[in-house]
């Protein structure tokens, strides 16, 4: 959501970010050569790791505007390995600063990370691993491999970033109730103020001191009836109240609009807050402590109306404060009351968690390395993280690399499970997903798991299959 475009300044608190981590560099297949020693052994090095895309809380970041303008971000690729054991350079990470209170969600709306606290980091896209060079693949049976592994592709994903203000007290109320004027009077914040509806297009945050206590106050842009259903600007900003421990109803006692009075305004806003509870789960807004601020008592009619409605709110068990943001009347008492409520909330909080908390999605695939599904007609689909990753690492233009893949799959137990699943010679075997896979013909008479000697880059087991 972007606001204030006409004034040249924009506040964005929700964006879709398209991120791509760097690909890993390919491994190198090289043999050391020198005079009088033409075959000195494999010396191909590994490829470099692809760069990560990292979100990091930066308190100097105020909104998500930069990602609204440039939503595509890509980290650097790893460099390929070289001969003489020269490992490829790692790709550069991309660190994206985000405001304190940024929530990261996947495309389905599942929360991946809740970033609170300066320096908190989340790896939103992980770089691909570099491929192994032939020096790392050498064994007693395969002393000079004629192949290397390819680097793995970096993770690419779309995520939603949502900003939720980190404020102790949220000022809620109708448009032009005086919330912006009140926060300006309570703190050093300088919000834009004018006498027309929806002056405030962004949540303003101010720091307030009361004795030895310091807390933050946010004025949430004007709510109207139906805001929880998407009317007006309220729905876009209701999430900025979620982190607040205390709610302060700012009620206009000098409004000239027909059908408006402090009691009915209070009930409308309460109804919208309760309607929004359905998305909040275990911390509904209706359970938050609140107080009532009867504003604009510097106006004669406003003072008279405030004295008239005050008993109504006190009968509901609410603390009521008659104030004037213009003359600063009653602001000291209000400030200390807010401080008291915030301190009570803070004292009840459990011990703080580590500040550099990173939440990662639950891995898909479970404990099994792979799964075989009978597709019918002597066709079998193999799924699993390891087989799919090994496919990405294989250079299919190199027979020796293909043979090495077959050996890895055999050691994983694929051959036995295919036979146990009823596969017959010549069976069509797909490895990957139902939508994207690589097709093989299964020939059980070809001995797997045993590398055979031959010219570099070839595998004699595949001679009869070409």
C-alpha positions in Angstrom: 0.0 0.0 0.0 1.4 3.3 -1.1 0.2 6.7 0.2 1.0 10.3 -0.3 2.0 10.0 -4.0 0.7 13.4 -4.8 3.0 15.1 -2.3 6.2 13.5 -3.6 6.7 11.3 -0.5 5.3 7.8 -0.2 4.8 5.4 2.6 4.6 1.7 1.6 3.8 -0.9 4.2 3.1 -3.9 2.0 5.0 -5.2 -1.0 5.5 -8.3 -3.0 9.2 -9.0 -3.4 10.7 -11.3 -6.0 14.0 -12.6 -4.9 16.6 -14.9 -6.5 19.7 -16.2 -4.8 22.8 -16.8 -6.7 23.6 -20.0 -8.5 26.5 -22.1 -7.4 29.6 -22.2 -9.7 30.4 -25.4 -11.6 33.2 -27.6 -10.4 36.2 -28.0 -12.6 37.5 -31.2 -14.3 41.2 -30.8 -14.7 44.3 -33.0 -14.5 47.6 -31.6 -13.4 50.2 -31.6 -16.2 53.9 -30.6 -16.1 57.0 -31.5 -18.1 57.8 -35.2 -17.9 54.7 -35.8 -15.8 51.7 -35.5 -18.1 49.2 -37.1 -15.7 49.9 -35.7 -12.3 46.4 -36.3 -10.8 43.2 -34.4 -10.7 43.4 -30.8 -9.7 40.0 -29.4 -10.6 38.6 -27.2 -7.7 35.1 -26.7 -6.5 32.8 -23.9 -7.7 31.9 -21.0 -5.4 28.7 -20.8 -3.4 25.9 -18.6 -4.8 25.0 -15.5 -2.8 22.1 -15.3 -0.4 19.3 -12.7 -0.3 19.0 -11.6 3.3 16.5 -9.3 5.0 18.0 -7.3 8.0 16.2 -5.0 10.4 17.5 -1.4 10.1 15.9 1.2 12.3 16.8 3.9 9.8 14.5 2.3 7.3 11.0 3.9 7.6 9.0 2.1 4.9 9.1 -0.5 2.1 9.1 2.1 -0.6 12.4 1.0 -2.2 11.0 -2.5 -2.8 7.8 -1.1 -4.2 9.8 0.7 -6.8 12.3 -2.1 -7.4 10.6 -5.4 -6.4 13.2 -7.8 -8.1 16.4 -8.5 -6.2 19.1 -11.0 -7.2 22.2 -12.1 -5.5 25.5 -12.8 -7.2 26.4 -16.2 -8.8 29.3 -18.3 -7.6 32.4 -18.5 -9.9 33.4 -21.8 -11.5 36.3 -23.7 -10.0 39.6 -23.8 -11.9 42.6 -26.1 -12.3 45.5 -26.1 -9.9 43.0 -26.4 -7.0 41.8 -22.8 -7.4 38.3 -22.7 -5.9 35.8 -20.4 -7.5 34.8 -17.2 -5.6 31.5 -17.1 -3.7 28.7 -15.0 -5.1 28.0 -11.8 -3.2 25.1 -11.7 -0.7 22.4 -9.1 -1.1 21.4 -7.6 2.3 18.1 -5.8 2.1 17.3 -3.4 5.0 13.8 -3.5 6.3 12.0 -1.5 9.0 11.6 -2.8 12.5 8.4 -4.8 12.7 8.5 -6.3 9.2 6.6 -9.6 8.7 7.6 -12.0 5.9 5.0 -14.2 4.4 5.1 -16.7 1.5 2.7 -16.6 -1.5 0.2 -18.7 0.5 0.2 -16.2 3.4 2.1 -18.4 5.8 4.4 -16.4 8.1 8.1 -17.2 7.5 9.6 -14.6 9.8 8.7 -11.8 12.1 11.6 -9.4 12.2 11.8 -7.3 15.3 14.9 -5.7 16.8 17.9 -4.0 15.2 20.1 -6.4 13.3 17.7 -9.3 13.2 18.3 -11.3 10.0 16.3 -13.7 7.8 17.8 -15.6 4.8 14.8 -15.2 2.4 16.5 -17.0 -0.5 19.5 -19.3 -0.1 22.3 -19.5 -2.6 23.1 -22.7 -4.5 26.0 -24.8 -3.5 29.0 -24.9 -5.7 29.7 -28.0 -7.7 32.5 -30.4 -6.6 35.6 -30.4 -8.8 37.2 -33.7 -9.9 39.9 -33.5 -7.2 37.1 -33.8 -4.6 35.5 -36.7 -6.5 38.6 -38.9 -6.8 38.4 -42.3 -5.1 40.6 -45.4 -5.0 38.5 -46.8 -7.9 38.1 -43.5 -9.8 41.6 -41.9 -9.4 41.2 -39.3 -12.1 37.6 -38.4 -12.7 36.9 -36.9 -16.1 33.9 -34.9 -14.9 32.9 -32.5 -12.2 29.6 -31.6 -10.6 27.5 -28.7 -11.7 26.7 -25.9 -9.3 23.2 -25.9 -7.9 20.7 -23.2 -8.8 19.9 -20.6 -6.1 16.5 -20.4 -4.5 14.0 -18.2 -6.2 10.7 -17.2 -4.5 8.1 -14.5 -4.2 7.4 -13.2 -0.7 5.1 -10.6 0.8 6.6 -8.0 3.2 4.2 -6.4 5.6 5.1 -3.6 8.0 3.5 -3.6 11.5 4.4 -0.6 13.6 6.3 -1.3 16.8 4.4 1.1 19.1 3.4 0.8 22.7 0.3 2.9 22.5 -2.0 3.2 19.4 -4.2 6.3 19.0 -7.4 5.2 17.3 -10.4 7.3 16.2 -12.3 8.9 13.4 -10.6 11.1 10.8 -9.9 14.6 12.1 -10.4 13.5 15.7 -7.1 15.2 16.5 -4.8 12.2 16.6 -2.0 13.8 14.6 -2.2 17.0 16.7 -2.1 14.9 19.9 1.0 13.0 18.9 2.7 16.2 17.9 1.9 17.7 21.3 3.0 14.6 23.2 6.3 14.0 21.3 8.7 15.6 18.9 6.9 14.0 15.8 5.8 16.5 13.2 3.0 14.9 11.2 1.1 16.6 8.4 -2.0 18.2 9.9 -5.0 19.8 8.2 -8.7 20.2 8.8 -10.1 17.7 6.3 -10.8 13.9 6.4 -7.9 11.5 5.8 -5.2 14.1 6.4 -3.1 11.3 7.8 -2.1 8.8 5.0 0.7 7.2 7.0 1.0 5.9 10.5 3.0 8.5 12.5 5.3 7.3 15.3 6.4 9.4 18.2 8.6 8.9 21.3 7.1 10.1 24.6 8.7 10.5 28.0 6.9 10.4 31.4 9.3 10.7 34.3 11.9 7.9 33.9 9.7 6.0 31.5 9.9 6.2 27.7 7.4 4.7 25.3 6.3 5.0 21.7 2.9 6.2 20.4 1.5 5.7 16.9 -1.5 7.6 15.4 -3.3 5.2 13.2 -4.9 6.8 10.1 -8.6 7.5 10.4 -10.9 4.5 10.8 -14.5 4.7 9.6 -17.5 2.4 9.8 -16.8 -0.7 7.7 -13.0 -0.3 7.8 -12.6 -4.0 8.8 -14.4 -4.8 5.6 -12.1 -2.7 3.4 -13.9 0.6 3.4 -11.8 3.8 3.6 -8.2 3.6 4.7 -8.7 1.7 7.9 -8.2 -1.9 6.7 -4.7 -1.0 5.4 -3.6 0.4 8.7 -5.4 -1.9 11.3 -2.4 -4.2 11.3 -0.3 -1.3 12.7 -2.3 -1.7 15.9 -1.5 -5.4 16.3 1.8 -4.9 18.3 0.5 -2.1 20.6 -0.1 -3.0 24.2 -2.5 -0.1 24.9 -5.3 1.5 22.8 -6.3 5.2 23.3 -9.6 6.3 21.8 -9.2 9.9 20.6 -12.7 11.3 20.5 -13.6 14.7 18.9 -15.8 16.7 21.3 -16.0 19.7 18.9 -17.2 17.9 15.7 -19.9 19.7 13.6 -20.8 16.7 11.6 -24.4 15.6 12.0 -25.0 12.3 13.7 -21.6 12.4 15.3 -20.8 12.4 19.1 -18.1 10.9 21.2 -20.1 7.9 22.5 -21.3 6.9 19.0 -17.8 7.4 17.6 -16.4 5.2 20.3 -18.9 2.4 19.6 -18.2 2.5 15.9 -14.5 2.2 16.4 -14.9 -0.6 19.0 -17.0 -2.5 16.5 -14.4 -2.3 13.8 -11.6 -3.4 16.2 -13.6 -6.4 17.3 -14.4 -7.3 13.7 -10.6 -7.2 12.9 -10.0 -9.7 15.8 -10.7 -12.7 13.5 -7.4 -12.3 11.8 -5.3 -11.8 15.0 -5.7 -15.2 16.7 -4.4 -15.3 20.3 -4.0 -11.5 20.9 -7.3 -9.9 19.9 -7.6 -6.1 20.0 -10.8 -6.4 22.2 -8.6 -7.7 25.1 -6.1 -4.8 25.1 -6.3 -2.3 27.9 -7.7 1.0 26.6 -8.4 4.6 27.8 -10.6 7.4 26.4 -9.2 10.8 25.4 -11.9 13.5 25.0 -10.1 16.0 22.7 -10.6 19.6 21.8 -11.8 20.8 25.2 -10.3 24.2 24.4 -13.4 24.8 22.4 -16.3 25.9 24.7 -18.8 23.5 23.1 -16.2 20.8 23.3 -15.6 21.2 27.0 -19.4 21.1 27.7 -19.8 18.0 25.6 -16.8 16.3 27.3 -18.3 16.9 30.8 -21.6 15.5 29.6 -20.3 12.2 28.2 -17.5 11.5 30.7 -19.8 9.7 33.2 -21.0 7.4 30.3 -17.4 6.1 29.7 -16.6 5.9 33.4 -19.6 3.7 34.0 -18.0 1.3 31.4 -14.9 1.1 33.6 -12.8 3.2 31.3 -10.2 5.9 32.4 -11.2 9.2 30.8 -9.0 12.2 30.1 -10.2 15.6 28.9 -7.4 17.2 26.9 -6.6 19.8 24.3 -3.8 19.1 21.8 -3.9 22.9 21.0 -3.5 24.3 24.5 -1.8 21.1 26.0 -4.4 21.0 28.8 -4.5 17.6 30.4 -1.6 16.1 28.5 0.6 15.5 31.5 -2.0 13.4 33.2 -2.6 11.5 30.0 1.1 10.9 29.4 1.6 9.4 32.9 -1.5 7.2 32.6 -0.2 5.8 29.3 3.2 5.2 30.9 1.6 3.3 33.8 -0.4 1.0 31.4 2.6 0.4 29.2 4.8 -0.4 32.2 2.2 -2.9 33.6 2.3 -4.7 30.2 6.1 -4.8 30.0 6.3 -6.2 33.6 4.0 -9.1 32.6 6.1 -10.0 29.6 8.1 -13.3 29.7 11.9 -13.1 29.5 13.0 -11.7 26.1 14.0 -14.2 23.3 17.4 -13.8 21.6 17.4 -10.8 19.4 18.8 -12.5 16.3 16.0 -15.0 15.9 15.6 -16.5 12.4 12.5 -18.5 11.5 12.8 -20.9 8.6 10.1 -22.8 6.8 9.6 -26.4 7.7 11.5 -28.6 5.1 9.3 -30.5 2.7 9.8 -34.2 2.1 10.0 -35.6 5.6 12.6 -38.1 6.8 12.6 -40.4 3.7 15.4 -39.7 1.2 13.1 -40.6 -1.7 9.7 -42.1 -2.7 8.8 -44.3 -5.6 5.3 -44.0 -7.1 3.9 -46.5 -9.5 2.3 -44.5 -12.4 1.1 -47.6 -14.2 2.2 -49.2 -17.5 5.6 -50.0 -16.1 6.3 -46.4 -15.3 7.6 -45.1 -12.0 8.1 -41.6 -10.6 11.0 -41.1 -8.1 10.7 -38.0 -5.9 12.8 -36.7 -3.1 15.3 -34.0 -2.2 18.5 -36.0 -2.8 17.7 -37.5 -6.2 16.4 -34.2 -7.6 19.5 -32.3 -6.2 21.8 -34.9 -7.8 20.1 -34.5 -11.1 20.8 -30.7 -11.0 24.5 -31.5 -10.3 24.9 -33.9 -13.3 26.4 -32.9 -16.7 24.4 -35.2 -18.9 26.7 -34.6 -21.9 29.4 -36.5 -19.9 29.0 -40.3 -19.8 31.2 -40.6 -16.7 29.1 -38.1 -14.9 25.9 -40.0 -15.8 27.5 -43.2 -14.5 28.4 -41.5 -11.3 24.8 -40.4 -10.9 23.7 -44.0 -11.4 26.2 -45.1 -8.7 24.8 -42.5 -6.2 21.2 -43.6 -6.8 22.2 -47.3 -6.4 23.9 -46.5 -3.0 20.7 -44.7 -2.0 18.7 -47.9 -2.6 16.8 -46.8 -5.6 17.6 -50.1 -7.6 16.3 -52.4 -4.8 13.1 -50.3 -4.2 12.3 -50.2 -8.0 12.6 -54.0 -8.0 10.5 -54.3 -4.9 7.9 -52.0 -6.5 7.5 -54.4 -9.4 9.5 -52.6 -12.0 10.3 -54.7 -15.1 13.4 -54.4 -17.4 12.9 -51.5 -19.7 10.7 -49.6 -17.2 10.3 -45.9 -17.7 11.7 -44.1 -14.6 11.0 -40.4 -14.0 13.0 -38.5 -11.4 11.7 -35.2 -10.3 8.1 -34.1 -10.0 5.0 -35.0 -12.0 5.3 -31.6 -13.7 9.0 -31.6 -14.4 11.2 -34.7 -14.5 14.1 -36.4 -16.4 13.3 -39.8 -18.0 15.5 -42.9 -17.8 15.1 -46.5 -19.0 15.7 -48.9 -16.2 18.0 -51.8 -17.2 18.7 -54.0 -14.1 21.4 -56.0 -16.0 23.6 -52.9 -16.0 25.7 -53.2 -12.8 25.3 -50.0 -10.7 27.5 -48.9 -7.9 30.7 -50.1 -9.6 32.8 -47.6 -11.5 34.6 -49.1 -14.4 37.9 -47.9 -15.9 38.0 -46.4 -19.3 38.8 -43.1 -21.1 38.1 -40.0 -19.1 34.6 -38.8 -19.6 33.2 -42.2 -20.6 31.5 -45.1 -18.8 31.7 -48.6 -20.5 28.5 -49.7 -18.8 26.6 -47.3 -21.0 28.1 -48.6 -24.3 25.3 -51.1 -25.0 22.6 -48.5 -24.1 23.5 -45.9 -26.8 
